[in-house]
Amino acid sequence: MSSEGLQACIDKMRDAGVADVAIETFAELYERLAAGETGLIGEDEIEPVDAVPDADELPQVDASELLDQAVVIKLNGGLGTSMGMTRAKSLLDARGGQTFLDLIARQVLALRERSAARVPLVLMNSFATREDSLAALDRYPQLSADLPADFLQSKEPKLLASDLTPVSWPASPELEWCPPGHGDLFVALQTSGVLEAMLDRGYRWAFVSSSDNLAAVLDTRILAWMAGEEAPFVMEVADRTPADRKGGHIAQRRSDGGLLLREIAQTPDADVDAFQDTARHRYFNTNTIWFDLRAIAGSLALPLIRNVKTVDPSDASSPEVVQIETAMGAALGVIDGARALRVPRSRFTPVKTTNDLLALRSDAYEVADDFRVALAPSRAGSPPDVSLDPEFFKLVADFEPRFAAGAPSLRECDRLAVRGDVTFGADVVVRGDVEVEAHGGPVHLADGTVLDG
């Protein structure tokens, strides 16, 4: 059935206008999946990584010439569906009425002003995020550059787990499709013609991060180190904590000592405990990478990730499907000479849940002169641990009215756990370790309430 299933997928993708190179990449991964490849990486195949170079030890150097050859790429295809959103997550208010895209635009403009370098901003959008995001950037005409403002990531059919044919879901046809993972970055750059445009205009270095991580900004020390080391690819990694135990970690192949990235979806069930052992596997992928644009011209045979879900993520009873994915960080194990670089946790502030969003909006974070968002110095590198009741706070539409007067002060908060229907008034202060519970009905915390653990 696999050959028939693949042909049905190819026909569906062609009908939808998917580029030939993207179809070819999907077909190669499909054939590997149909042949029984799982993409699993067993603990017996790898060794932990004990140490990597440290960004904090890199010297300040004049990187003006290199900076004029650098491009900032932001992954902007996410809709924030886990928070109930139906538009680009980057258009959500991040801080003080400024969206993620507002702050990203200002970060790039500030860098240009300081350096007089070109530094274009280019978004990797999805079909669902493109129109609104480009319209939002129209507010910044000074961002105009000699490159397109964006390029589109591809899409591919979800596959019925039972026979690997493309799933049909007439109730919501858009759910029949999925993105191919951010490993599609390399293919999408090529199929869009944007990679060729970058090279033609004298660009060489790409800095790539997610649009929900406002702490990830182009650091000229890293750029200079990468160029000096002649590294074609660099992954930023950080020290793992218990909160990162499910995030992808780096390791060394026993076969040749090369580095690789292992995601939890690539881990055999028997090795999950070892995967989550943060003392054994010390460094996690921050999803921020750098690469030499010349190193990705051509095909990168990224490892397969077999992701099993339901066709409707909100309906556990809907048919089980397989999504074929790749991770851009997996290029660490594919590109010869790829390196990992340890960065401080201050460069990692992604917003995946409303817990993260509340912390980001609070005074536990500050906006620097260059519009980078970082933890307040008093936090000593550690964000507050926020846990909001998912029944009342998981969706943005429920979260916003419960903090209509603004986020509470979390500058001196170690942990905030909220259980039940709680609404916060203005200027609420949380200190230490605090739990708030609403018993028997909604609770409103009055303006100026101080919760001292």
ChimeraX attribute file (.defattr): number of C-alpha atoms within 10 A of each C-alpha:
attribute: neighborCount
match mode: 1-to-1
recipient: residues
	/A:1	9
	/A:2	15
	/A:3	13
	/A:4	12
	/A:5	18
	/A:6	21
	/A:7	14
	/A:8	15
	/A:9	24
	/A:10	21
	/A:11	13
	/A:12	15
	/A:13	21
	/A:14	12
	/A:15	9
	/A:16	11
	/A:17	11
	/A:18	17
	/A:19	16
	/A:20	13
	/A:21	14
	/A:22	21
	/A:23	19
	/A:24	12
	/A:25	16
	/A:26	23
	/A:27	16
	/A:28	14
	/A:29	22
	/A:30	23
	/A:31	14
	/A:32	14
	/A:33	19
	/A:34	16
	/A:35	10
	/A:36	9
	/A:37	15
	/A:38	18
	/A:39	19
	/A:40	18
	/A:41	20
	/A:42	17
	/A:43	18
	/A:44	9
	/A:45	11
	/A:46	20
	/A:47	17
	/A:48	18
	/A:49	17
	/A:50	12
	/A:51	11
	/A:52	13
	/A:53	12
	/A:54	16
	/A:55	17
	/A:56	12
	/A:57	10
	/A:58	12
	/A:59	12
	/A:60	12
	/A:61	11
	/A:62	11
	/A:63	17
	/A:64	14
	/A:65	11
	/A:66	16
	/A:67	24
	/A:68	19
	/A:69	19
	/A:70	28
	/A:71	24
	/A:72	19
	/A:73	22
	/A:74	22
	/A:75	23
	/A:76	26
	/A:77	26
	/A:78	21
	/A:79	18
	/A:80	20
	/A:81	16
	/A:82	16
	/A:83	19
	/A:84	13
	/A:85	15
	/A:86	13
	/A:87	19
	/A:88	24
	/A:89	25
	/A:90	28
	/A:91	20
	/A:92	19
	/A:93	15
	/A:94	22
	/A:95	22
	/A:96	9
	/A:97	10
	/A:98	13
	/A:99	18
	/A:100	20
	/A:101	25
	/A:102	21
	/A:103	21
	/A:104	27
	/A:105	18
	/A:106	17
	/A:107	22
	/A:108	22
	/A:109	22
	/A:110	16
	/A:111	19
	/A:112	17
	/A:113	10
	/A:114	9
	/A:115	15
	/A:116	13
	/A:117	16
	/A:118	21
	/A:119	23
	/A:120	24
	/A:121	23
	/A:122	21
	/A:123	24
	/A:124	25
	/A:125	23
	/A:126	21
	/A:127	13
	/A:128	15
	/A:129	21
	/A:130	19
	/A:131	13
	/A:132	13
	/A:133	21
	/A:134	15
	/A:135	10
	/A:136	14
	/A:137	17
	/A:138	11
	/A:139	11
	/A:140	13
	/A:141	8
	/A:142	10
	/A:143	19
	/A:144	14
	/A:145	13
	/A:146	11
	/A:147	15
	/A:148	16
	/A:149	18
	/A:150	22
	/A:151	22
	/A:152	21
	/A:153	28
	/A:154	26
	/A:155	22
	/A:156	23
	/A:157	26
	/A:158	27
	/A:159	28
	/A:160	21
	/A:161	17
	/A:162	10
	/A:163	15
	/A:164	23
	/A:165	22
	/A:166	23
	/A:167	22
	/A:168	18
	/A:169	15
	/A:170	9
	/A:171	8
	/A:172	10
	/A:173	10
	/A:174	12
	/A:175	17
	/A:176	18
	/A:177	19
	/A:178	17
	/A:179	21
	/A:180	22
	/A:181	18
	/A:182	21
	/A:183	21
	/A:184	23
	/A:185	22
	/A:186	19
	/A:187	22
	/A:188	21
	/A:189	22
	/A:190	19
	/A:191	19
	/A:192	17
	/A:193	12
	/A:194	18
	/A:195	22
	/A:196	16
	/A:197	16
	/A:198	22
	/A:199	14
	/A:200	10
	/A:201	11
	/A:202	11
	/A:203	23
	/A:204	20
	/A:205	26
	/A:206	21
	/A:207	22
	/A:208	25
	/A:209	23
	/A:210	23
	/A:211	26
	/A:212	27
	/A:213	24
	/A:214	25
	/A:215	21
	/A:216	27
	/A:217	21
	/A:218	21
	/A:219	14
	/A:220	18
	/A:221	17
	/A:222	23
	/A:223	22
	/A:224	21
	/A:225	17
	/A:226	21
	/A:227	15
	/A:228	9
	/A:229	11
	/A:230	12
	/A:231	19
	/A:232	21
	/A:233	25
	/A:234	23
	/A:235	27
	/A:236	26
	/A:237	28
	/A:238	23
	/A:239	18
	/A:240	23
	/A:241	14
	/A:242	10
	/A:243	10
	/A:244	18
	/A:245	20
	/A:246	17
	/A:247	18
	/A:248	27
	/A:249	27
	/A:250	26
	/A:251	25
	/A:252	18
	/A:253	20
	/A:254	14
	/A:255	9
	/A:256	8
	/A:257	12
	/A:258	17
	/A:259	26
	/A:260	22
	/A:261	23
	/A:262	27
	/A:263	21
	/A:264	19
	/A:265	19
	/A:266	20
	/A:267	20
	/A:268	15
	/A:269	12
	/A:270	10
	/A:271	14
	/A:272	17
	/A:273	11
	/A:274	15
	/A:275	23
	/A:276	22
	/A:277	16
	/A:278	20
	/A:279	14
	/A:280	15
	/A:281	21
	/A:282	21
	/A:283	29
	/A:284	26
	/A:285	24
	/A:286	27
	/A:287	22
	/A:288	22
	/A:289	24
	/A:290	27
	/A:291	24
	/A:292	20
	/A:293	21
	/A:294	14
	/A:295	15
	/A:296	19
	/A:297	14
	/A:298	10
	/A:299	11
	/A:300	16
	/A:301	15
	/A:302	21
	/A:303	25
	/A:304	22
	/A:305	25
	/A:306	19
	/A:307	14
	/A:308	16
	/A:309	18
	/A:310	19
	/A:311	26
	/A:312	18
	/A:313	13
	/A:314	10
	/A:315	9
	/A:316	11
	/A:317	10
	/A:318	13
	/A:319	17
	/A:320	18
	/A:321	24
	/A:322	24
	/A:323	25
	/A:324	22
	/A:325	22
	/A:326	24
	/A:327	21
	/A:328	21
	/A:329	27
	/A:330	24
	/A:331	26
	/A:332	23
	/A:333	22
	/A:334	17
	/A:335	19
	/A:336	14
	/A:337	15
	/A:338	21
	/A:339	22
	/A:340	23
	/A:341	19
	/A:342	21
	/A:343	22
	/A:344	14
	/A:345	18
	/A:346	17
	/A:347	22
	/A:348	22
	/A:349	22
	/A:350	18
	/A:351	21
	/A:352	15
	/A:353	18
	/A:354	22
	/A:355	21
	/A:356	18
	/A:357	22
	/A:358	25
	/A:359	24
	/A:360	25
	/A:361	20
	/A:362	18
	/A:363	18
	/A:364	23
	/A:365	22
	/A:366	17
	/A:367	16
	/A:368	12
	/A:369	10
	/A:370	15
	/A:371	21
	/A:372	20
	/A:373	26
	/A:374	23
	/A:375	26
	/A:376	18
	/A:377	12
	/A:378	11
	/A:379	17
	/A:380	9
	/A:381	14
	/A:382	14
	/A:383	23
	/A:384	25
	/A:385	16
	/A:386	19
	/A:387	18
	/A:388	23
	/A:389	15
	/A:390	17
	/A:391	11
	/A:392	18
	/A:393	25
	/A:394	17
	/A:395	18
	/A:396	20
	/A:397	13
	/A:398	16
	/A:399	20
	/A:400	16
	/A:401	13
	/A:402	19
	/A:403	17
	/A:404	12
	/A:405	15
	/A:406	19
	/A:407	23
	/A:408	25
	/A:409	19
	/A:410	27
	/A:411	22
	/A:412	17
	/A:413	23
	/A:414	18
	/A:415	18
	/A:416	22
	/A:417	15
	/A:418	18
	/A:419	17
	/A:420	19
	/A:421	20
	/A:422	22
	/A:423	19
	/A:424	21
	/A:425	19
	/A:426	17
	/A:427	16
	/A:428	19
	/A:429	18
	/A:430	22
	/A:431	17
	/A:432	15
	/A:433	16
	/A:434	16
	/A:435	15
	/A:436	16
	/A:437	14
	/A:438	14
	/A:439	11
	/A:440	8
	/A:441	8
	/A:442	11
	/A:443	15
	/A:444	12
	/A:445	15
	/A:446	13
	/A:447	14
	/A:448	13
	/A:449	15
	/A:450	15
	/A:451	17
	/A:452	13
	/A:453	13
